[in-house]
Amino acid sequence: MQTLSHDAYLALRATATVLELDRHGEKVLQLADGNYLKLFRRKRLISSAAWYPYAQRFADNAAELKARSIPCPEVLGVFRIADFSRDAVRYLPLEGKTLRQVIQTDAAQPDLAEKLGRFVAGLHESGVYFRSLHLGNIVLTPAGTMGLIDIADLRTQGGALDNNRRKRNLQRLSRDPPDCFWLSGEHKIIFDNAYTAQQIAKSAKDRSHGM
């Protein structure tokens, strides 16, 4: 983690566009060169974020996803801005549109529901547990593949997720109203069938490699 002085941050901020903010201040900036700067507020002196900052988790998770061939932002640097208690990660954004943006233009997309089912099953089979899994954090890239953004709240493990974690993660996926509305009815059936098919295919592949 590098140190970024307050003056250096202000120089970046001067030509940046604010993309996201809350009552505590700016959260995501688009810099003049097109890179993004995501800011993490350090909420308490004594917390896991003190020794393992969320900015570093973001960077480490990006590396884990890349190792699993899962598209995600490309991290360029991790910084501590001590003067106003922020950590930051600078990255190239993942090109494409979030699934929430996609379904706003065309809600009836059975092919998208199938692709999503296979993608989520692939995450779970790869040992990826993303607690913030929702349609606003899944991107459909120009190449037609799916990837993840806002990845600080993500954990990985060596083997596939157990059934309890899968269930919790699937419940999170359809918890937000716009996601739940789209991922229901026919889309829910298509998603479930694709998820199961991907899971079965992965298990069969593993068995064949073990023979």
MARGULUM-991285 format. One record per atom (N, C-alpha, C): residue number from 1; chain; x, y, z. Coordinates in steps of 0.1 Angstrom, whole numbers. Layout:
<rs>
   seq   mol       x       y       z
   NUM     A       X       Y       Z
...
</rs>
This chain:
<rs>
   seq   mol       x       y       z
     1     A       9     -12       0
     1     A       0       0       0
     1     A       9      12       0
     2     A       6      22      -9
     2     A      14      34     -10
     2     A       7      45      -3
     3     A      15      55       1
     3     A      10      67       7
     3     A       6      78      -3
     4     A      -6      83      -2
     4     A     -10      94     -11
     4     A     -13     106      -2
     5     A      -5     117      -5
     5     A      -7     129       4
     5     A     -20     135       0
     6     A     -25     144      10
     6     A     -38     151       8
     6     A     -37     160      -4
     7     A     -25     166      -6
     7     A     -23     175     -18
     7     A     -24     168     -31
     8     A     -18     156     -31
     8     A     -18     148     -43
     8     A     -32     143     -46
     9     A     -40     139     -36
     9     A     -53     135     -38
     9     A     -62     147     -43
    10     A     -60     159     -38
    10     A     -67     171     -42
    10     A     -64     174     -57
    11     A     -52     171     -61
    11     A     -48     174     -75
    11     A     -55     164     -84
    12     A     -57     151     -80
    12     A     -65     142     -87
    12     A     -79     146     -87
    13     A     -84     150     -76
    13     A     -98     153     -74
    13     A    -102     165     -83
    14     A     -93     175     -85
    14     A     -96     187     -92
    14     A    -101     185    -106
    15     A     -97     174    -113
    15     A    -101     172    -126
    15     A    -110     159    -127
    16     A    -115     154    -116
    16     A    -122     141    -116
    16     A    -137     144    -116
    17     A    -145     134    -119
    17     A    -159     134    -119
    17     A    -164     125    -108
    18     A    -173     130     -99
    18     A    -178     122     -88
    18     A    -189     113     -94
    19     A    -187     100     -92
    19     A    -196      90     -97
    19     A    -205      85     -86
    20     A    -200      85     -74
    20     A    -208      79     -63
    20     A    -204      87     -50
    21     A    -214      90     -41
    21     A    -211      96     -28
    21     A    -222      93     -19
    22     A    -219      95      -6
    22     A    -229      93       4
    22     A    -228     104      14
    23     A    -235     103      26
    23     A    -234     114      36
    23     A    -221     116      42
    24     A    -212     106      40
    24     A    -198     108      45
    24     A    -189     114      35
    25     A    -193     116      23
    25     A    -185     121      12
    25     A    -184     113       0
    26     A    -174     116      -8
    26     A    -172     109     -21
    26     A    -167      95     -19
    27     A    -173      86     -28
    27     A    -169      72     -27
    27     A    -162      67     -40
    28     A    -166      72     -51
    28     A    -160      67     -64
    28     A    -158      79     -73
    29     A    -146      81     -78
    29     A    -143      92     -87
    29     A    -138      86    -101
    30     A    -142      93    -111
    30     A    -136      89    -124
    30     A    -126     100    -127
    31     A    -113      96    -128
    31     A    -102     105    -130
    31     A    -101     110    -144
    32     A     -93     120    -147
    32     A     -92     126    -160
    32     A     -87     116    -170
    33     A     -79     106    -166
    33     A     -74      96    -176
    33     A     -83      84    -178
    34     A     -95      85    -172
    34     A    -105      74    -173
    34     A    -104      63    -163
    35     A     -94      63    -155
    35     A     -93      54    -144
    35     A    -103      57    -133
    36     A    -106      48    -124
    36     A    -115      50    -113
    36     A    -107      51    -100
    37     A    -111      59     -90
    37     A    -105      59     -77
    37     A    -117      56     -67
    38     A    -116      45     -61
    38     A    -126      41     -51
    38     A    -121      44     -37
    39     A    -128      51     -29
    39     A    -124      55     -15
    39     A    -131      47      -5
    40     A    -124      43       5
    40     A    -129      35      16
    40     A    -127      43      29
    41     A    -138      46      36
    41     A    -137      53      49
    41     A    -133      43      60
    42     A    -123      47      68
    42     A    -120      39      80
    42     A    -129      42      92
    43     A    -138      34      95
    43     A    -149      37     104
    43     A    -145      37     119
    44     A    -136      27     122
    44     A    -132      25     136
    44     A    -117      23     137
    45     A    -112      27     148
    45     A     -97      25     150
    45     A     -94      10     152
    46     A    -103       3     159
    46     A    -101     -11     162
    46     A    -111     -19     154
    47     A    -106     -24     143
    47     A    -115     -33     134
    47     A    -105     -40     125
    48     A    -111     -50     118
    48     A    -103     -58     108
    48     A     -97     -49      97
    49     A    -105     -38      94
    49     A    -100     -29      83
    49     A     -87     -22      87
    50     A     -84     -21     100
    50     A     -72     -14     104
    50     A     -59     -22      99
    51     A     -60     -35     100
    51     A     -48     -43      96
    51     A     -50     -49      82
    52     A     -62     -50      77
    52     A     -65     -55      64
    52     A     -75     -45      57
    53     A     -70     -34      52
    53     A     -79     -24      46
    53     A     -88     -29      35
    54     A    -100     -23      33
    54     A    -109     -28      22
    54     A    -103     -25       9
    55     A     -95     -14       7
    55     A     -88     -12      -5
    55     A     -79     -23      -9
    56     A     -72     -29       1
    56     A     -63     -40      -2
    56     A     -71     -53      -5
    57     A     -82     -54       2
    57     A     -91     -66       0
    57     A     -96     -65     -15
    58     A     -99     -53     -19
    58     A    -104     -52     -33
    58     A     -93     -56     -43
    59     A     -81     -52     -40
    59     A     -69     -56     -49
    59     A     -67     -71     -48
    60     A     -67     -76     -37
    60     A     -64     -91     -35
    60     A     -75     -99     -42
    61     A     -88     -95     -40
    61     A     -99    -102     -46
    61     A     -98    -101     -62
    62     A     -93     -90     -67
    62     A     -92     -89     -81
    62     A     -82     -99     -86
    63     A     -71    -101     -79
    63     A     -61    -111     -82
    63     A     -66    -125     -82
    64     A     -75    -128     -71
    64     A     -81    -141     -70
    64     A     -90    -144     -82
    65     A     -98    -134     -85
    65     A    -108    -136     -96
    65     A    -100    -137    -110
    66     A     -90    -130    -112
    66     A     -82    -131    -124
    66     A     -76    -145    -125
    67     A     -72    -151    -114
    67     A     -66    -164    -114
    67     A     -77    -175    -118
    68     A     -89    -171    -115
    68     A    -100    -180    -119
    68     A    -107    -176    -132
    69     A    -100    -167    -139
    69     A    -105    -163    -153
    69     A    -119    -156    -152
    70     A    -122    -149    -141
    70     A    -134    -142    -139
    70     A    -132    -127    -142
    71     A    -138    -121    -152
    71     A    -135    -107    -155
    71     A    -139     -98    -143
    72     A    -130     -88    -141
    72     A    -132     -78    -130
    72     A    -123     -66    -133
    73     A    -124     -56    -125
    73     A    -116     -44    -127
    73     A    -101     -47    -126
    74     A     -93     -40    -133
    74     A     -78     -42    -132
    74     A     -72     -32    -123
    75     A     -66     -36    -112
    75     A     -61     -27    -101
    75     A     -48     -22    -106
    76     A     -46      -8    -104
    76     A     -34      -1    -107
    76     A     -26       3     -95
    77     A     -33       4     -84
    77     A     -26       8     -72
    77     A     -35       9     -60
    78     A     -29       7     -48
    78     A     -36       8     -35
    78     A     -30      19     -26
    79     A     -38      27     -20
    79     A     -32      39     -14
    79     A     -38      41       0
    80     A     -31      48       9
    80     A     -36      53      22
    80     A     -35      68      21
    81     A     -46      75      24
    81     A     -47      89      25
    81     A     -49      93      39
    82     A     -38      93      47
    82     A     -39      94      61
    82     A     -45     107      66
    83     A     -44     118      58
    83     A     -48     131      63
    83     A     -63     132      65
    84     A     -71     124      58
    84     A     -85     124      61
    84     A     -91     110      62
    85     A     -83     101      67
    85     A     -87      87      71
    85     A     -95      80      60
    86     A     -88      79      49
    86     A     -93      72      37
    86     A     -82      62      32
    87     A     -87      51      27
    87     A     -79      42      18
    87     A     -85      43       4
    88     A     -77      40      -6
    88     A     -82      41     -19
    88     A     -76      30     -28
    89     A     -83      26     -38
    89     A     -78      17     -49
    89     A     -81      24     -62
    90     A     -70      24     -70
    90     A     -72      30     -84
    90     A     -72      18     -94
    91     A     -81      19    -103
    91     A     -83       7    -112
    91     A     -89      11    -125
    92     A     -87       3    -135
    92     A     -94       4    -148
    92     A    -107      -3    -146
    93     A    -118       4    -149
    93     A    -131      -2    -148
    93     A    -133     -14    -157
    94     A    -142     -23    -154
    94     A    -146     -34    -162
    94     A    -155     -29    -173
    95     A    -152     -31    -185
    95     A    -160     -25    -196
    95     A    -173     -33    -198
    96     A    -184     -26    -200
    96     A    -197     -32    -202
    96     A    -208     -26    -194
    97     A    -219     -32    -193
    97     A    -231     -27    -185
    97     A    -235     -36    -174
    98     A    -239     -31    -163
    98     A    -244     -40    -152
    98     A    -257     -46    -157
    99     A    -260     -58    -152
    99     A    -273     -64    -156
    99     A    -285     -56    -153
   100     A    -284     -48    -142
   100     A    -296     -39    -140
   100     A    -297     -29    -151
   101     A    -286     -24    -156
   101     A    -287     -15    -168
   101     A    -293     -22    -180
   102     A    -288     -35    -182
   102     A    -293     -43    -194
   102     A    -308     -45    -193
   103     A    -313     -50    -182
   103     A    -327     -53    -181
   103     A    -336     -41    -182
   104     A    -331     -29    -179
   104     A    -339     -17    -180
   104     A    -343     -14    -195
   105     A    -334     -19    -204
   105     A    -337     -17    -218
   105     A    -345     -28    -224
   106     A    -344     -40    -218
   106     A    -352     -52    -223
   106     A    -353     -62    -212
   107     A    -364     -61    -205
   107     A    -366     -70    -193
   107     A    -367     -85    -197
   108     A    -373     -88    -208
   108     A    -376    -101    -212
   108     A    -364    -107    -219
   109     A    -355    -113    -212
   109     A    -342    -118    -218
   109     A    -339    -132    -212
   110     A    -346    -143    -217
   110     A    -343    -156    -212
   110     A    -329    -160    -214
   111     A    -322    -156    -225
   111     A    -308    -160    -227
   111     A    -300    -154    -216
   112     A    -303    -142    -212
   112     A    -295    -136    -201
   112     A    -297    -143    -188
   113     A    -309    -148    -185
   113     A    -312    -156    -173
   113     A    -304    -169    -173
   114     A    -303    -175    -185
   114     A    -295    -188    -186
   114     A    -281    -185    -184
   115     A    -275    -174    -190
   115     A    -261    -171    -188
   115     A    -258    -167    -174
   116     A    -267    -160    -167
   116     A    -265    -157    -153
   116     A    -265    -169    -144
   117     A    -274    -179    -147
   117     A    -274    -191    -139
   117     A    -261    -198    -140
   118     A    -256    -199    -152
   118     A    -243    -206    -154
   118     A    -231    -199    -148
   119     A    -232    -185    -149
   119     A    -221    -177    -143
   119     A    -221    -178    -128
   120     A    -232    -177    -121
   120     A    -233    -178    -107
   120     A    -229    -192    -102
   121     A    -233    -203    -109
   121     A    -229    -216    -106
   121     A    -214    -217    -107
   122     A    -208    -211    -118
   122     A    -194    -211    -119
   122     A    -186    -205    -108
   123     A    -192    -193    -103
   123     A    -186    -187     -91
   123     A    -185    -196     -79
   124     A    -197    -203     -77
   124     A    -198    -211     -65
   124     A    -189    -224     -66
   125     A    -188    -229     -78
   125     A    -180    -241     -81
   125     A    -165    -237     -79
   126     A    -162    -224     -82
   126     A    -148    -220     -81
   126     A    -144    -215     -67
   127     A    -153    -216     -58
   127     A    -150    -212     -44
   127     A    -152    -197     -42
   128     A    -160    -190     -50
   128     A    -162    -175     -48
   128     A    -175    -173     -41
   129     A    -174    -166     -29
   129     A    -185    -162     -22
   129     A    -186    -147     -21
   130     A    -195    -141     -29
   130     A    -196    -126     -30
   130     A    -208    -122     -22
   131     A    -206    -116     -11
   131     A    -218    -113      -2
   131     A    -226    -101      -8
   132     A    -220     -93     -17
   132     A    -227     -83     -24
   132     A    -232     -87     -38
   133     A    -235     -99     -40
   133     A    -239    -104     -53
   133     A    -253     -99     -56
   134     A    -254     -90     -66
   134     A    -267     -86     -71
   134     A    -265     -81     -85
   135     A    -276     -78     -92
   135     A    -275     -75    -106
   135     A    -268     -62    -109
   136     A    -266     -53     -98
   136     A    -259     -41    -100
   136     A    -244     -43     -99
   137     A    -239     -55     -95
   137     A    -225     -58     -93
   137     A    -220     -68    -103
   138     A    -229     -72    -112
   138     A    -226     -82    -123
   138     A    -226     -74    -136
   139     A    -215     -75    -144
   139     A    -214     -68    -156
   139     A    -214     -77    -168
   140     A    -222     -73    -178
   140     A    -221     -80    -191
   140     A    -212     -73    -200
   141     A    -201     -79    -204
   141     A    -190     -72    -211
   141     A    -193     -72    -226
   142     A    -186     -64    -234
   142     A    -189     -64    -248
   142     A    -186     -77    -255
   143     A    -178     -86    -249
   143     A    -175     -99    -254
   143     A    -186    -109    -251
   144     A    -196    -105    -243
   144     A    -207    -113    -240
   144     A    -205    -122    -227
   145     A    -194    -120    -220
   145     A    -191    -127    -208
   145     A    -196    -119    -196
   146     A    -197    -125    -185
   146     A    -201    -118    -173
   146     A    -189    -117    -163
   147     A    -189    -105    -156
   147     A    -178    -103    -146
   147     A    -184     -96    -134
   148     A    -175     -93    -124
   148     A    -179     -87    -111
   148     A    -172     -74    -109
   149     A    -179     -65    -103
   149     A    -174     -52     -98
   149     A    -177     -50     -83
   150     A    -171     -39     -78
   150     A    -173     -36     -63
   150     A    -170     -48     -55
   151     A    -158     -53     -56
   151     A    -154     -67     -52
   151     A    -147     -67     -38
   152     A    -148     -56     -30
   152     A    -141     -57     -17
   152     A    -148     -67      -8
   153     A    -161     -68      -9
   153     A    -169     -77      -1
   153     A    -170     -91      -7
   154     A    -159     -98      -8
   154     A    -158    -111     -15
   154     A    -148    -120      -9
   155     A    -151    -132      -8
   155     A    -141    -142      -2
   155     A    -140    -154     -12
   156     A    -128    -160     -12
   156     A    -125    -171     -20
   156     A    -120    -183     -12
   157     A    -122    -195     -17
   157     A    -116    -206     -10
   157     A    -112    -216     -21
   158     A    -105    -226     -16
   158     A     -99    -236     -25
   158     A    -109    -245     -33
   159     A    -119    -249     -26
   159     A    -129    -258     -32
   159     A    -142    -251     -34
   160     A    -152    -258     -39
   160     A    -165    -253     -42
   160     A    -172    -249     -28
   161     A    -182    -240     -29
   161     A    -189    -236     -18
   161     A    -199    -247     -13
   162     A    -201    -248       0
   162     A    -211    -258       5
   162     A    -225    -253       2
   163     A    -235    -262       5
   163     A    -248    -259       1
   163     A    -254    -247       9
   164     A    -250    -246      22
   164     A    -255    -235      30
   164     A    -251    -221      24
   165     A    -238    -220      20
   165     A    -233    -208      15
   165     A    -240    -205       1
   166     A    -241    -215      -7
   166     A    -248    -213     -20
   166     A    -262    -208     -18
   167     A    -269    -214      -8
   167     A    -283    -209      -6
   167     A    -284    -195      -1
   168     A    -275    -191       8
   168     A    -274    -177      13
   168     A    -271    -167       1
   169     A    -262    -171      -7
   169     A    -258    -163     -18
   169     A    -269    -161     -28
   170     A    -276    -172     -31
   170     A    -287    -171     -41
   170     A    -298    -163     -35
   171     A    -301    -163     -22
   171     A    -311    -155     -16
   171     A    -307    -140     -17
   172     A    -294    -137     -16
   172     A    -289    -124     -17
   172     A    -291    -119     -31
   173     A    -289    -127     -41
   173     A    -290    -123     -55
   173     A    -304    -118     -58
   174     A    -314    -123     -52
   174     A    -328    -119     -56
   174     A    -334    -111     -45
   175     A    -326    -105     -36
   175     A    -332     -98     -24
   175     A    -337     -84     -28
   176     A    -330     -77     -37
   176     A    -333     -63     -40
   176     A    -345     -63     -50
   177     A    -355     -54     -48
   177     A    -367     -54     -55
   177     A    -366     -55     -70
   178     A    -357     -47     -77
   178     A    -356     -48     -92
   178     A    -351     -61     -96
   179     A    -341     -67     -88
   179     A    -336     -80     -92
   179     A    -346     -91     -90
   180     A    -353     -90     -79
   180     A    -363    -100     -75
   180     A    -374    -101     -86
   181     A    -379     -89     -90
   181     A    -389     -88    -100
   181     A    -385     -95    -113
   182     A    -373     -92    -118
   182     A    -368     -98    -130
   182     A    -365    -112    -129
   183     A    -359    -116    -118
   183     A    -354    -130    -115
   183     A    -366    -138    -109
   184     A    -377    -138    -115
   184     A    -389    -145    -111
   184     A    -396    -152    -123
   185     A    -406    -160    -120
   185     A    -414    -166    -131
   185     A    -405    -174    -140
   186     A    -406    -171    -153
   186     A    -399    -179    -163
   186     A    -384    -177    -162
   187     A    -380    -165    -159
   187     A    -365    -163    -157
   187     A    -360    -171    -145
   188     A    -367    -172    -135
   188     A    -363    -180    -123
   188     A    -361    -195    -127
   189     A    -370    -200    -135
   189     A    -370    -214    -139
   189     A    -357    -216    -148
   190     A    -355    -207    -157
   190     A    -344    -208    -166
   190     A    -331    -207    -158
   191     A    -330    -197    -149
   191     A    -318    -195    -141
   191     A    -315    -208    -133
   192     A    -325    -214    -126
   192     A    -323    -226    -118
   192     A    -319    -237    -126
   193     A    -325    -239    -138
   193     A    -321    -250    -147
   193     A    -306    -249    -152
   194     A    -303    -236    -155
   194     A    -289    -234    -160
   194     A    -279    -236    -148
   195     A    -282    -231    -136
   195     A    -274    -233    -125
   195     A    -271    -247    -122
   196     A    -282    -255    -122
   196     A    -281    -270    -120
   196     A    -273    -277    -130
   197     A    -275    -273    -143
   197     A    -268    -279    -154
   197     A    -253    -276    -153
   198     A    -249    -264    -150
   198     A    -235    -261    -148
   198     A    -229    -268    -137
   199     A    -236    -270    -126
   199     A    -231    -277    -114
   199     A    -229    -291    -118
   200     A    -238    -298    -125
   200     A    -237    -312    -129
   200     A    -225    -313    -138
   201     A    -224    -304    -148
   201     A    -213    -305    -158
   201     A    -199    -304    -151
   202     A    -198    -295    -141
   202     A    -186    -294    -134
   202     A    -182    -306    -126
   203     A    -193    -312    -120
   203     A    -190    -324    -112
   203     A    -186    -336    -121
   204     A    -192    -337    -133
   204     A    -189    -347    -142
   204     A    -174    -345    -147
   205     A    -170    -333    -150
   205     A    -157    -330    -154
   205     A    -147    -334    -144
   206     A    -150    -331    -131
   206     A    -141    -334    -120
   206     A    -139    -349    -119
   207     A    -150    -356    -120
   207     A    -149    -371    -119
   207     A    -141    -377    -130
   208     A    -142    -371    -142
   208     A    -135    -377    -153
   208     A    -120    -374    -152
   209     A    -117    -363    -146
   209     A    -102    -360    -144
   209     A     -97    -368    -132
   210     A    -105    -373    -123
   210     A    -100    -381    -112
   210     A     -99    -395    -116
   211     A    -104    -399    -127
   211     A    -103    -413    -131
   211     A     -89    -417    -137
</rs>
